[in-house]
Amino acid sequence: MRAHPPVPRPRWLAVLTILPAGAVLLSGPAHLSAQLSCTSTAECPPHRPPVGLVHEANTLAVNALLGGATAAVVQMAKGGPVWDAFWTGALGGGTAYAGKRVAVEEFAGAGFLGRQIASLGGSLVRNATAGRPLLEEVVLPLGPVRLYVSKAAGVQPRLDVATLMAGAAFVIAYDARLDPAASLSAGALVFRGSGPTPGMSGAGATMVWAEMPEEEGPRLMAHERVHLLQYDQAFLSWADPLERWIAARAGAGAAVLRHFDFGGVVLGARVGLGLALEYSDRPWETEAYFLAELAHPVHGH
């Protein structure tokens, strides 16, 4: 009987699976080393940004510009309609900011509602980048699962590998336990554990201290929810299309891509930028502190 040669395993799959795990493990010291000198937002005056209408308008504008620029650059490379892509992408970026603004509020389900609004914004940027109609495909995240909704394909669920790995890392490293009520309110995986700092986030999972002062808890959760939505925003706008482009170039199996999102590119980029930038210079931290302060101002600030 003729022996069949072994079927080569696609290298892209190993890379996209290992990268999230490595990024989650590395992001702890890279992301948190500058926070170890304080144990609450109130104790970190240098990270408490000024708030006001001008600052909020600037933050909205930055989000809109990022969405518009992302879509326009890709369409320029493809030879497509640049300005149409820019304005649709800017609308998506502004919608993503609106979702963050909702997510930091304290009412039950604020995080869940904000996450859906922000993901609608990410979907607009995603469609503009691909040159598709405005609402051709809408992505709705539910915990570690994303629902891809479109007229052509119906509803397709995909499991977020990076989020599951982040949650597993919290459980293994910090003996964390899932908080079902907080997870439902946030629309994402929320753990309670004994980490080195009050809050930690990785992909679509976050961990906060099990015991927090009453006045600090809402502000901390608001801060971490912003990080969850930033991950969604980056993943939908540019990282997932990039991962799928890489996979297609490497001859990836379509069946795997239909059922899994990997998220390794976002986490890898976050770790790299975290190593390159001081904590107070990281734009994602500036935004998270700003929005948390806006909704839950520190007393006397």
SENURO-494266 format. One record per residue (C-alpha): x, y, z; residue in three letters. Coordinates in pm, whole numbers, always signed. Each point is the difference from the previous one (the first is absolute). Layout:
N
{node {X, Y, Z}, 'ALA'}
...
***
This chain:
301
{node {+0, +0, +0}, 'MET'}
{node {+134, +335, -98}, 'ARG'}
{node {+69, +225, +298}, 'ALA'}
{node {-149, +346, -17}, 'HIS'}
{node {+227, +288, +96}, 'PRO'}
{node {-94, +176, +321}, 'PRO'}
{node {-235, +291, -43}, 'VAL'}
{node {+186, +317, +95}, 'PRO'}
{node {-162, +198, +277}, 'ARG'}
{node {-50, +363, -97}, 'PRO'}
{node {+260, +213, +174}, 'ARG'}
{node {-234, +297, +15}, 'TRP'}
{node {-227, -191, +237}, 'LEU'}
{node {+281, -64, +247}, 'ALA'}
{node {+110, +363, -14}, 'VAL'}
{node {-348, +143, +45}, 'LEU'}
{node {-70, -239, +288}, 'THR'}
{node {+329, +43, +185}, 'ILE'}
{node {+17, +378, -44}, 'LEU'}
{node {-304, +78, +218}, 'PRO'}
{node {+129, -223, +279}, 'ALA'}
{node {+342, +162, -5}, 'GLY'}
{node {-146, +348, -20}, 'ALA'}
{node {-229, -59, +299}, 'VAL'}
{node {+290, -125, +211}, 'LEU'}
{node {+228, +285, -105}, 'LEU'}
{node {-261, +271, +35}, 'SER'}
{node {-11, -38, +378}, 'GLY'}
{node {+340, +152, +84}, 'PRO'}
{node {+12, +216, -311}, 'ALA'}
{node {-342, +149, +58}, 'HIS'}
{node {-5, +23, +378}, 'LEU'}
{node {+350, +79, +127}, 'SER'}
{node {-69, +373, +9}, 'ALA'}
{node {-318, -47, +203}, 'GLN'}
{node {+158, -179, +295}, 'LEU'}
{node {+59, +323, +191}, 'SER'}
{node {-372, +59, +56}, 'CYS'}
{node {-295, -217, +87}, 'THR'}
{node {-290, +209, -132}, 'SER'}
{node {-82, +263, -257}, 'THR'}
{node {-38, +255, +279}, 'ALA'}
{node {+358, -61, +112}, 'GLU'}
{node {+146, +68, -346}, 'CYS'}
{node {-42, +375, -56}, 'PRO'}
{node {+240, +5, -300}, 'PRO'}
{node {-243, -231, -184}, 'HIS'}
{node {-311, +204, +74}, 'ARG'}
{node {-52, +204, -317}, 'PRO'}
{node {-191, +328, -24}, 'PRO'}
{node {-360, -40, -110}, 'VAL'}
{node {-233, +232, -187}, 'GLY'}
{node {-183, +48, -327}, 'LEU'}
{node {+316, +87, -193}, 'VAL'}
{node {+181, -311, +119}, 'HIS'}
{node {-299, -218, -80}, 'GLU'}
{node {-29, +151, -349}, 'ALA'}
{node {+371, -65, -56}, 'ASN'}
{node {-32, -364, +106}, 'THR'}
{node {-300, -48, -229}, 'LEU'}
{node {+192, +160, -286}, 'ALA'}
{node {+300, -228, +53}, 'VAL'}
{node {-222, -309, -13}, 'ASN'}
{node {-173, +125, -315}, 'ALA'}
{node {+331, +87, -165}, 'LEU'}
{node {+146, -344, +77}, 'LEU'}
{node {-302, -172, -153}, 'GLY'}
{node {+2, +222, -306}, 'GLY'}
{node {+374, -23, -56}, 'ALA'}
{node {+0, -379, +36}, 'THR'}
{node {-269, -44, -268}, 'ALA'}
{node {+145, +266, -230}, 'ALA'}
{node {+354, -139, +2}, 'VAL'}
{node {-117, -351, -85}, 'VAL'}
{node {-227, +122, -278}, 'GLN'}
{node {+282, +218, -136}, 'MET'}
{node {+221, -310, -18}, 'ALA'}
{node {-278, -186, -183}, 'LYS'}
{node {-72, +288, -237}, 'GLY'}
{node {-350, +43, +144}, 'GLY'}
{node {-204, +310, +93}, 'PRO'}
{node {+213, +159, +269}, 'VAL'}
{node {-231, +277, +121}, 'TRP'}
{node {-307, -223, +20}, 'ASP'}
{node {+203, -242, +209}, 'ALA'}
{node {+131, +281, +219}, 'PHE'}
{node {-342, +141, +88}, 'TRP'}
{node {-150, -341, +67}, 'THR'}
{node {+302, -93, +210}, 'GLY'}
{node {-23, +330, +190}, 'ALA'}
{node {-366, -72, +74}, 'LEU'}
{node {+104, -341, +129}, 'GLY'}
{node {+273, +147, +219}, 'GLY'}
{node {-241, +253, +146}, 'GLY'}
{node {-254, -275, +69}, 'THR'}
{node {+268, -203, +176}, 'ALA'}
{node {+69, +298, +226}, 'TYR'}
{node {-371, +29, +78}, 'ALA'}
{node {+7, -363, +109}, 'GLY'}
{node {+291, +67, +235}, 'LYS'}
{node {-185, +299, +142}, 'ARG'}
{node {-299, -220, +81}, 'VAL'}
{node {+212, -285, +137}, 'ALA'}
{node {+153, +211, +279}, 'VAL'}
{node {-337, +83, +153}, 'GLU'}
{node {-117, -182, +312}, 'GLU'}
{node {-347, -126, -96}, 'PHE'}
{node {-53, -375, -31}, 'ALA'}
{node {+102, -122, -344}, 'GLY'}
{node {+190, +318, -90}, 'ALA'}
{node {+305, -199, -104}, 'GLY'}
{node {-205, -242, -210}, 'PHE'}
{node {-189, +278, -179}, 'LEU'}
{node {+314, +206, -49}, 'GLY'}
{node {+184, -300, -142}, 'ARG'}
{node {-271, -60, -260}, 'GLN'}
{node {-2, +366, -105}, 'ILE'}
{node {+380, +9, -22}, 'ALA'}
{node {+4, -322, -203}, 'SER'}
{node {-254, +149, -239}, 'LEU'}
{node {+253, +279, -49}, 'GLY'}
{node {+277, -253, -56}, 'GLY'}
{node {-222, -177, -253}, 'SER'}
{node {-47, +326, -194}, 'LEU'}
{node {+377, +47, -18}, 'VAL'}
{node {+42, -365, -98}, 'ARG'}
{node {-253, +33, -285}, 'ASN'}
{node {+153, +327, -120}, 'ALA'}
{node {+345, -160, +0}, 'THR'}
{node {-129, -291, -208}, 'ALA'}
{node {-190, +229, -238}, 'GLY'}
{node {-336, -148, +101}, 'ARG'}
{node {-332, +180, +63}, 'PRO'}
{node {-42, +172, +334}, 'LEU'}
{node {-175, -285, +187}, 'LEU'}
{node {+94, -293, -222}, 'GLU'}
{node {+133, -190, +302}, 'GLU'}
{node {-57, +85, +367}, 'VAL'}
{node {+199, -164, +278}, 'VAL'}
{node {-154, -45, +345}, 'LEU'}
{node {+226, -121, +284}, 'PRO'}
{node {-148, -217, +275}, 'LEU'}
{node {+266, -83, +254}, 'GLY'}
{node {+268, -209, -174}, 'PRO'}
{node {-219, -51, -310}, 'VAL'}
{node {-63, +235, -292}, 'ARG'}
{node {-309, -24, -217}, 'LEU'}
{node {+65, +102, -362}, 'TYR'}
{node {-334, +104, -146}, 'VAL'}
{node {-48, +58, -372}, 'SER'}
{node {-271, -46, -263}, 'LYS'}
{node {+222, -227, -206}, 'ALA'}
{node {+117, -240, +272}, 'ALA'}
{node {-258, +44, +276}, 'GLY'}
{node {+137, -28, +355}, 'VAL'}
{node {+344, -155, +43}, 'GLN'}
{node {+144, -38, +354}, 'PRO'}
{node {+375, +1, +53}, 'ARG'}
{node {+192, -72, +319}, 'LEU'}
{node {+259, +257, +109}, 'ASP'}
{node {+316, -196, +77}, 'VAL'}
{node {+188, +295, +152}, 'ALA'}
{node {-281, +69, +248}, 'THR'}
{node {-10, -362, +116}, 'LEU'}
{node {+378, -1, +44}, 'MET'}
{node {-10, +326, +196}, 'ALA'}
{node {-266, -140, +230}, 'GLY'}
{node {+199, -320, +49}, 'ALA'}
{node {+310, +205, +79}, 'ALA'}
{node {-189, +190, +273}, 'PHE'}
{node {-125, -325, +152}, 'VAL'}
{node {+340, -172, -6}, 'ILE'}
{node {+219, +293, +102}, 'ALA'}
{node {-225, +175, +254}, 'TYR'}
{node {-249, -265, +113}, 'ASP'}
{node {-277, +213, -152}, 'ALA'}
{node {-366, -99, -8}, 'ARG'}
{node {-260, +103, -255}, 'LEU'}
{node {-253, +257, +124}, 'ASP'}
{node {-323, -90, -187}, 'PRO'}
{node {-194, +314, +97}, 'ALA'}
{node {+283, +237, -95}, 'ALA'}
{node {+58, -196, -321}, 'SER'}
{node {-364, +35, -104}, 'LEU'}
{node {+6, +374, +73}, 'SER'}
{node {+324, +48, -192}, 'ALA'}
{node {-88, -231, -289}, 'GLY'}
{node {+346, -151, +45}, 'ALA'}
{node {+189, -235, +231}, 'LEU'}
{node {+62, +166, +338}, 'VAL'}
{node {+206, -180, +265}, 'PHE'}
{node {+69, +72, +366}, 'ARG'}
{node {+350, -82, +114}, 'GLY'}
{node {+311, +101, +190}, 'SER'}
{node {+204, +175, -268}, 'GLY'}
{node {+289, +238, +70}, 'PRO'}
{node {-219, +301, -87}, 'THR'}
{node {-372, +78, +36}, 'PRO'}
{node {-82, -72, -365}, 'GLY'}
{node {+147, -191, -293}, 'MET'}
{node {-137, -56, -350}, 'SER'}
{node {+99, -231, -282}, 'GLY'}
{node {-198, -27, -325}, 'ALA'}
{node {-370, -32, +93}, 'GLY'}
{node {+59, -99, +363}, 'ALA'}
{node {+74, +207, +308}, 'THR'}
{node {+88, -72, +361}, 'MET'}
{node {-55, +226, +302}, 'VAL'}
{node {+70, -42, +368}, 'TRP'}
{node {-259, -202, +189}, 'ALA'}
{node {-13, +263, +274}, 'GLU'}
{node {-15, +362, -112}, 'MET'}
{node {-106, +315, +191}, 'PRO'}
{node {-358, +88, -89}, 'GLU'}
{node {+96, +338, -144}, 'GLU'}
{node {+276, -152, -214}, 'GLU'}
{node {-181, -298, -154}, 'GLY'}
{node {-215, +179, -264}, 'PRO'}
{node {+293, +214, -117}, 'ARG'}
{node {+228, -302, -31}, 'LEU'}
{node {-259, -201, -192}, 'MET'}
{node {-60, +295, -232}, 'ALA'}
{node {+374, +23, -71}, 'HIS'}
{node {+30, -370, -80}, 'GLU'}
{node {-313, -1, -215}, 'ARG'}
{node {+160, +264, -221}, 'VAL'}
{node {+294, -235, -53}, 'HIS'}
{node {-239, -279, -102}, 'LEU'}
{node {-158, +224, -261}, 'LEU'}
{node {+337, +123, -124}, 'GLN'}
{node {+89, -363, -71}, 'TYR'}
{node {-323, -49, -195}, 'ASP'}
{node {+57, +322, -191}, 'GLN'}
{node {+353, -89, -106}, 'ALA'}
{node {-90, -361, -77}, 'PHE'}
{node {-297, +82, -224}, 'LEU'}
{node {+150, +306, -169}, 'SER'}
{node {+335, -138, -113}, 'TRP'}
{node {+137, -300, +189}, 'ALA'}
{node {-252, -265, -107}, 'ASP'}
{node {+14, +97, -370}, 'PRO'}
{node {+380, -10, +28}, 'LEU'}
{node {-2, -342, +170}, 'GLU'}
{node {-232, -140, -267}, 'ARG'}
{node {+211, +149, -278}, 'TRP'}
{node {+309, -166, +150}, 'ILE'}
{node {-187, -328, +36}, 'ALA'}
{node {-125, +13, -360}, 'ALA'}
{node {+351, +67, -128}, 'ARG'}
{node {+121, -300, +198}, 'ALA'}
{node {-270, -227, -141}, 'GLY'}
{node {-206, -20, +318}, 'ALA'}
{node {-298, -228, +30}, 'GLY'}
{node {-325, +193, -39}, 'ALA'}
{node {-175, -231, +247}, 'ALA'}
{node {+224, +115, +286}, 'VAL'}
{node {-49, +367, -80}, 'LEU'}
{node {-376, -44, -5}, 'ARG'}
{node {-4, -107, +364}, 'HIS'}
{node {+289, +180, +173}, 'PHE'}
{node {+134, +352, +49}, 'ASP'}
{node {+360, +5, +120}, 'PHE'}
{node {+73, +354, +120}, 'GLY'}
{node {+375, -52, +18}, 'GLY'}
{node {+86, +301, -215}, 'VAL'}
{node {-172, +245, +237}, 'VAL'}
{node {+161, -148, +310}, 'LEU'}
{node {+341, -10, -166}, 'GLY'}
{node {-30, +364, -105}, 'ALA'}
{node {-116, +99, +349}, 'ARG'}
{node {+296, -172, +165}, 'VAL'}
{node {+247, +154, -245}, 'GLY'}
{node {-137, +350, +50}, 'LEU'}
{node {-16, -57, +375}, 'GLY'}
{node {+370, -80, +6}, 'LEU'}
{node {+80, +304, -215}, 'ALA'}
{node {-211, +257, +185}, 'LEU'}
{node {-5, +113, +361}, 'GLU'}
{node {-325, -77, +177}, 'TYR'}
{node {-111, +364, +11}, 'SER'}
{node {+71, +36, -375}, 'ASP'}
{node {-217, -290, -116}, 'ARG'}
{node {-301, +143, -185}, 'PRO'}
{node {-228, -290, +92}, 'TRP'}
{node {+67, +65, +369}, 'GLU'}
{node {-59, +373, -42}, 'THR'}
{node {-339, -70, -157}, 'GLU'}
{node {-98, -253, +267}, 'ALA'}
{node {+93, +236, +284}, 'TYR'}
{node {-180, +289, -170}, 'PHE'}
{node {-328, -185, -55}, 'LEU'}
{node {+2, -153, +349}, 'ALA'}
{node {+67, +342, +152}, 'GLU'}
{node {-276, +153, -213}, 'LEU'}
{node {-263, -242, +131}, 'ALA'}
{node {+139, -52, +352}, 'HIS'}
{node {+204, +305, +103}, 'PRO'}
{node {+238, -38, +292}, 'VAL'}
{node {-136, +198, +295}, 'HIS'}
{node {+145, +347, +12}, 'GLY'}
{node {+151, -21, -349}, 'HIS'}
***
